[in-house]
Amino acid sequence: MTRILFSSSLKMLTRDKQALFWALIFPLIFLGVFKLFSGDAAGTTRLIVSVDTTSERGRSLVDALSQVGFLEVEVRPGLDEDSARVLLLDDEADAALVVDPAAPNTPANAVLLIGVSDPIGRQVTSAAIASVVDRVNLVLTKVPVPISMTTRPVESKTTSFFQFVAPGILGMGLMSFATIGLAGSLSRYREEGVLRRIRATPLAPWRFFSSVLAAHLVITGVQVVFLTLIAQMLGADLFSGGIWAPLIAIFGTISFLNIAVILAGRVTGRGAVEGAANAVTLPMMFLSGSFFPVSSLPEVMQTVVKVLPLTHMLDALRGVTIESESITEQWPSLLVLLAWALVSFAVARVSFRFEDA
């Protein structure tokens, strides 16, 4: 009986074109759009310059760099390469130009540390600063004190914007399908009298729910494989997370399925249910770090969004894929997802009752 119910639920789900749209086409559109616009060029680059501004070359260098439109120049004399690297890793700047102190009539060596993660932004920043150094050298040709510059990345592994956003789109797609798709399905079953007819049979309600949820989890698995393959083809590296990435994605989806059951139990009418589901998912879609880092939000909002399940699902996904971290390092996010799964399941059980169908 359970196998028949599961097969029937899966057939109904695959025939629901709207559900398949939320599962596959909707996130695929986002992948394509963000791939097209993933130029990764930042509007402003924060540059720390460590140079002796009492010297002519120091003043000339700072003045020339300050005239570059996208550079936000901050002068910090006395830094060495290691201390400048620490500042970049602490996100106090995007790049640092460290000019070694030298005697007035001797050449000065400069090291440019680049903390910009995306390749295009890194190349633009490096080229612009190198051009400024060349111009300063020409100005200083009246004195034989040229500046030679070496460019070095702060971190050996860099991440493009598309690589960052791909796990976010995967999580967004899973959330949208689980919440909007399941809530709409349950509402449709209620309106079409399916739940009423099932209540009149000896079939236990939990068996029906198990089959529906199992069918959604199967589509979720297909969704994970499909979107991961497309994202990989477009330049993301979701395969680097191994088996843990899809497992995290499916585990995080459980909370969204529970939320869908809660909405279907508390809101009547399919249109109203789907509207409520959108009202829940849209804020999470934009605030939980799907497209932009949560750290770019105001501090008050960061505190709020760190409670949301999608935030921790994406943190864990990016941890095992982009950061190459182990699954054990994701325990804070996994613990929050477990809490969401348990609490939302308990609320779902009391929110949706066959007696109300």
Secondary structure, 3 states (H helix, E strand, C coil): CHHHHHHHHHHHHHHCHHHHHHHHHHHHHHHHHHHHCCCCCCCCEEEEEECCCCCHHHHHHHHHHHCCCCEEEEECCCCCHHHHHHHHHCCCCCEEEEECCCCCCCCEEEEEEECCCCHHHHHHHHHHHHHHHHHHHHHHHHCCCCEEEEEEECCCCCCCHHHHHHHHHHHHHHHHHHHHHHHHHHHHHHHCCHHHHHHCCCCCHHHHHHHHHHHHHHHHHHHHHHHHHHHHHHCCCHHHHCCHHHHHHHHHHHHHHHHHHHHHHHCCCHHHHHHHHHHHHHHHHHHCCCCCCHHHCCHHHHHHHCCCHHHHHHHHHHHHHCCCCCHHHHHHHHHHHHHHHHHHHHHHHHHCCHHHC
